[in-house]
Amino acid sequence: MQTFQQINPEDFNHSPFRIIGKEWMLVTAEKDGRANSMTASWGGLGVMWQKNVSFVVIRKSRFTKEFVDAADTFSLTFFDRKQYGKMLGYMGTVSGRDEDKIAKFALTVSHRNGTPYFEEANKVIICKKMFCQPLTPDHFLSDSIDTEFYKDKDYHDLYISEVTDILAR
């Protein structure tokens, strides 16, 4: 397997619309020595407060949220969708409360400065949390957001995190 190389954020020439929205990513954090991960297809990359950042939303009901909240950092890992599509689908529908999803797919957990990520990925973004705020219906400017995406009132929290490292094969 080809090793990861650190790349400069300005040289990360991958469309976030494609890699996040179409190919999906795993959000992974560690708590009490255990990693947990979930699939996400909402989020973004950009610049905020003069830093390169990621924007990630996690529903309050997700088990992975406990891990992200307990850690200072987390990773976003991107995979070849053709090879890992089944795994990405599963990691987004089955809770880590119920089983060890990482072991089920024999994913190899590595660490970058204490932050877990997966060796099988082709791109990794290491994120340091800077901001977290609940998304609430009183701030939605369109009524359709609440009725279309939050019928069960399981709202997301928005995390803005500094991108500290980008690794790619």
C-alpha positions in Angstrom: 0.0 0.0 0.0 1.3 3.4 -0.9 2.2 5.6 2.1 0.5 8.9 3.0 2.2 12.1 2.2 1.4 15.4 3.9 0.1 18.0 1.5 -0.4 21.7 1.7 -4.0 22.7 1.9 -3.6 24.9 -1.1 -2.6 21.8 -3.1 -5.7 19.8 -2.0 -7.4 19.9 -5.4 -10.5 17.8 -4.6 -14.0 19.2 -4.9 -15.7 19.1 -1.5 -19.0 18.8 -3.4 -17.8 15.5 -4.8 -15.7 14.0 -2.0 -18.1 14.9 0.8 -21.5 15.0 -0.9 -21.1 12.2 -3.4 -18.2 9.9 -2.2 -18.8 10.5 1.5 -16.4 10.5 4.4 -15.9 8.9 7.8 -15.8 11.2 10.9 -13.7 9.5 13.5 -12.7 10.4 17.0 -11.4 8.6 20.1 -12.6 8.4 23.7 -11.1 6.4 26.5 -8.8 4.6 24.0 -11.5 3.5 21.7 -12.2 4.9 18.2 -15.6 5.3 16.8 -16.7 6.4 13.3 -19.7 7.4 11.3 -20.4 8.2 7.6 -21.1 11.8 6.7 -22.2 13.4 3.5 -22.8 16.9 4.8 -20.1 19.3 5.5 -17.5 21.5 3.8 -14.0 22.9 3.6 -13.1 26.6 3.6 -11.5 29.4 5.4 -12.7 31.0 8.7 -10.9 33.1 11.2 -7.9 33.2 8.9 -7.6 29.4 9.2 -8.2 26.5 6.9 -11.3 24.8 8.3 -13.7 21.9 8.0 -17.5 22.3 8.6 -19.1 19.1 9.9 -22.6 18.5 11.3 -23.4 15.6 13.7 -26.9 14.7 15.0 -27.2 14.7 18.8 -28.4 11.1 18.6 -25.3 9.8 17.0 -22.9 7.7 19.1 -19.9 9.2 17.3 -20.9 12.6 18.7 -20.0 11.5 22.2 -16.5 10.7 20.9 -16.1 14.0 18.9 -17.3 15.9 22.0 -14.8 14.1 24.3 -11.8 14.8 22.0 -10.0 17.9 20.9 -9.5 16.5 17.4 -11.1 14.2 14.9 -10.4 13.0 11.4 -12.2 13.0 8.1 -11.2 10.0 6.0 -12.1 9.5 2.4 -12.1 6.2 0.6 -12.4 4.8 -2.9 -16.2 4.6 -3.2 -16.1 1.6 -5.6 -14.0 -0.4 -3.2 -15.4 0.8 0.1 -19.0 1.8 -0.8 -20.6 -1.1 1.2 -18.5 -0.2 4.3 -19.4 3.5 4.0 -23.1 2.7 3.8 -23.0 0.4 6.8 -21.0 2.8 8.9 -23.7 5.4 8.3 -26.6 3.2 9.3 -25.4 1.0 12.2 -24.5 2.4 15.5 -21.2 1.8 17.3 -23.3 1.4 20.4 -24.4 -1.9 19.0 -21.2 -3.4 17.5 -17.6 -2.7 16.7 -18.1 -1.4 13.1 -14.4 -0.8 12.7 -13.5 -4.4 13.5 -16.3 -5.7 11.3 -14.7 -4.2 8.2 -11.1 -4.9 9.5 -10.2 -1.2 9.2 -6.7 -0.4 10.5 -6.7 2.5 12.9 -3.6 4.7 12.9 -2.9 8.0 14.6 -1.6 11.3 13.5 -0.6 13.3 16.6 -3.1 11.3 18.7 -5.9 11.6 16.2 -7.3 8.3 14.8 -7.7 7.7 11.1 -7.8 4.7 8.8 -4.9 3.3 6.8 -7.3 2.1 4.1 -8.3 5.7 3.2 -6.9 7.6 0.2 -7.3 11.1 1.8 -7.2 12.1 5.5 -8.0 15.5 7.0 -7.0 16.0 10.7 -9.2 18.6 12.4 -8.9 20.5 15.7 -12.2 21.7 17.1 -12.7 25.4 17.3 -16.5 25.9 17.5 -19.6 24.0 18.1 -23.2 25.2 18.0 -26.6 23.5 17.8 -28.6 24.1 14.6 -32.0 25.2 15.8 -35.2 25.8 13.9 -35.5 29.4 15.1 -32.4 30.2 13.0 -33.6 28.4 9.8 -34.4 31.0 7.2 -36.4 28.5 5.2 -39.3 26.6 6.8 -38.6 23.7 4.4 -35.3 22.9 6.2 -37.1 21.9 9.4 -40.0 20.1 7.7 -37.7 18.2 5.2 -34.7 17.3 7.2 -35.8 17.4 10.9 -39.2 15.7 11.0 -38.1 13.8 14.1 -36.5 17.0 15.6 -33.1 15.2 15.8 -31.1 18.4 15.1 -27.4 18.6 14.2 -24.6 20.4 16.0 -22.3 22.3 13.7 -18.5 21.9 14.3 -16.0 24.3 12.7 -12.5 22.9 13.1 -9.1 23.9 12.0 -7.5 21.7 9.4 -4.1 20.8 11.0 -3.0 18.1 8.5 -4.0 16.8 5.1 -2.6 13.4 4.1 -3.0 11.9 0.7 -1.7 8.9 -1.2 
